[in-house]
Amino acid sequence: MSLFPSIRRTLVSVVVTLVALAGVATAASAHDALSSTPKPTVVLVHGAFADASGWNGVVERLQSEGYPVLAPSNPLRGLELDAAYIRSVVDSVDGPVVLVGHSYGGAVITNAATGAPNVRALVYVAAFAPDLDENLADLLAMNPGSHLSEEALIFRPHPTGVDGYVHPDAFHDVFAQDLSTEQAAVMAATQRPGDAATLSDHSATPAWRTIPSWYVVAASDHLIPPATQRFMAERAGSVTVEVPTSHVAMISDADAVTDVIIGAAMATG
């Protein structure tokens, strides 16, 4: 008879141990599920007079934090076509997307993301964020301060239109005055032109009406006046951060731009 208390104590001990182990397993499972939750893919869209290499510093930083990144080549053939191409890239991504645009790339993401179910956030970096029926020429003229004059451009005909380049002598001042003259000269030589007709293309319904947005204002921008950037950011209801850079904020301050992108990803993930 004296064995029963001992057996009872043993059974109780076993049950307690099993419950404890089950709790540890559940906690570990929850932690594993949380840590294995995939991060959104960041899609980086460049603008005119540039190419995807302008995002290199941001790409390196995002990848070091475990974010999948795509930096596709923007066709620069017209707003509707460019937006359709970037939308095809977004549609190919299995999972959530943070869509980022610089300069003219902002107009592209504004149109590409409308109705895209997997785009969780938009990030504008010294970028155009047009409203319905607006065009880039009107936005550029909204406030004084842009150095992108007709004299600063070179126009070259192509088989279906005319391309616009920033003149090499003006590129440093217009596009990247806070970089070295040597770096700006290389960027000028390798720039990708935009079709000149794009300036008058009218934007469709903007994605920022329904998708949360962030905006990096380049406070020393010589291409899109900072006052215009602030106007577009406020109108879109964007979370706004200002950096004291030229138009190429993603090169001049890759850390700050990366932080904004990660902040958008975390806030909407």
SVG drawing of the C-alpha trace seen along z (x, -y; Angstrom):
<svg xmlns="http://www.w3.org/2000/svg" viewBox="-7 -80 44 82">
<polyline fill="none" stroke="black" stroke-width="0.4" points="0.0,0.0 2.9,-2.3 3.9,-2.1 0.9,-4.1 1.9,-7.5 5.3,-7.0 3.7,-5.9 1.3,-8.8 4.2,-11.3 6.1,-9.7 3.1,-10.1 2.6,-13.7 6.3,-14.4 6.1,-12.8 3.0,-14.8 4.6,-18.1 7.7,-17.3 5.7,-16.5 3.6,-19.7 6.8,-21.7 8.4,-20.1 5.2,-20.8 5.4,-24.4 9.0,-24.7 8.2,-23.0 5.3,-25.4 7.4,-28.4 10.2,-27.2 7.7,-26.5 6.3,-30.0 9.8,-31.5 10.8,-29.5 7.6,-30.5 8.3,-34.2 11.9,-34.0 11.1,-32.1 8.5,-34.6 9.8,-35.8 10.7,-39.4 9.1,-41.4 10.9,-41.7 12.2,-45.2 11.9,-46.3 14.0,-49.4 13.1,-51.4 15.5,-53.9 14.6,-57.1 15.8,-58.8 19.5,-59.8 20.4,-56.8 20.4,-53.0 20.0,-50.4 23.6,-50.7 22.6,-53.8 20.9,-51.5 24.1,-49.4 24.8,-50.8 21.1,-50.3 21.1,-46.8 24.1,-45.8 22.7,-47.1 19.3,-45.5 20.8,-42.2 23.0,-42.3 19.7,-42.6 18.2,-39.6 15.9,-41.3 15.4,-39.9 16.0,-42.7 15.2,-43.3 16.5,-46.3 15.1,-46.0 16.0,-48.1 13.3,-50.7 12.7,-50.9 12.3,-54.7 10.1,-54.6 7.0,-56.3 5.0,-56.3 2.3,-53.8 4.8,-51.3 7.3,-51.7 4.6,-51.2 3.3,-48.1 6.8,-46.6 7.5,-47.3 4.0,-45.9 5.0,-42.7 8.1,-42.5 5.9,-43.0 3.4,-40.4 6.2,-37.9 7.2,-38.1 5.7,-35.4 4.9,-37.4 4.7,-40.9 6.6,-43.8 8.0,-47.1 8.1,-49.2 10.7,-52.0 11.1,-54.7 13.8,-57.4 13.1,-60.5 11.0,-59.5 10.8,-56.1 8.4,-57.5 5.9,-58.3 6.4,-54.7 5.7,-53.1 2.7,-55.4 1.1,-53.9 2.5,-50.3 1.3,-49.6 -2.4,-50.6 -4.4,-47.5 -1.4,-45.3 -2.4,-43.1 1.1,-42.2 2.5,-45.8 2.5,-46.6 4.3,-50.0 5.6,-52.6 8.8,-54.5 9.6,-57.7 13.2,-58.8 13.5,-62.4 10.8,-61.2 7.7,-62.3 4.4,-61.2 1.9,-62.5 -1.9,-62.7 -4.5,-61.7 -3.9,-63.5 -0.8,-65.3 2.4,-65.3 6.0,-65.7 6.5,-69.0 3.9,-70.7 5.3,-69.3 8.8,-70.5 7.4,-74.0 5.3,-74.1 8.1,-75.7 11.4,-77.5 14.7,-75.8 15.1,-73.1 18.4,-73.3 17.0,-70.9 16.6,-73.6 16.4,-73.0 19.9,-74.3 21.1,-71.5 19.7,-68.8 20.9,-67.1 18.2,-65.7 19.0,-62.8 16.4,-61.3 15.8,-57.6 13.6,-55.4 10.4,-56.2 11.0,-59.5 13.5,-61.7 15.7,-60.9 16.8,-63.5 20.2,-63.3 21.6,-65.7 24.5,-67.5 27.8,-66.1 28.9,-69.7 25.7,-70.2 25.3,-66.7 27.3,-67.3 25.3,-70.4 21.8,-69.2 22.0,-65.6 24.7,-65.0 26.4,-68.1 27.4,-66.4 29.4,-63.6 32.9,-64.0 33.3,-65.5 34.9,-62.2 32.0,-60.1 29.5,-62.5 31.5,-62.3 31.2,-58.5 27.5,-58.7 27.0,-61.3 28.8,-59.1 26.8,-56.0 23.4,-57.7 20.3,-56.1 18.1,-58.7 14.4,-59.1 12.1,-59.6 11.4,-63.4 7.7,-62.8 7.5,-61.2 7.5,-64.7 4.0,-65.3 2.6,-61.8 -0.4,-62.1 -0.5,-59.9 -3.3,-57.5 -5.0,-56.9 -2.2,-57.0 -1.4,-54.0 -0.6,-56.2 -4.3,-56.8 -4.7,-53.2 -1.1,-52.0 0.9,-53.4 3.8,-55.5 7.1,-56.9 9.0,-59.8 12.7,-60.8 13.0,-64.5 16.4,-65.5 16.7,-69.0 19.5,-70.1 18.0,-68.7 18.8,-70.7 16.4,-68.7 13.1,-68.3 12.7,-71.4 12.5,-70.3 9.3,-72.4 7.6,-70.3 8.8,-67.1 7.4,-68.2 4.1,-69.1 3.8,-65.6 4.8,-63.8 2.2,-65.7 -0.5,-65.2 0.1,-61.5 0.1,-61.3 3.6,-59.9 5.8,-59.4 8.5,-61.9 12.2,-62.0 14.5,-64.8 18.2,-64.3 20.6,-67.1 21.6,-65.6 21.5,-66.2 19.0,-64.4 20.8,-61.1 20.0,-60.6 20.3,-56.8 24.0,-57.3 24.8,-60.3 23.2,-58.8 22.5,-55.1 22.2,-54.5 19.3,-56.9 17.5,-55.7 17.9,-52.0 16.6,-52.8 13.4,-54.3 12.9,-51.3 13.3,-48.9 11.0,-51.1 8.3,-50.8 8.8,-47.0 8.5,-46.6 5.5,-48.9 3.5,-47.0 4.8,-43.5"/>
</svg>
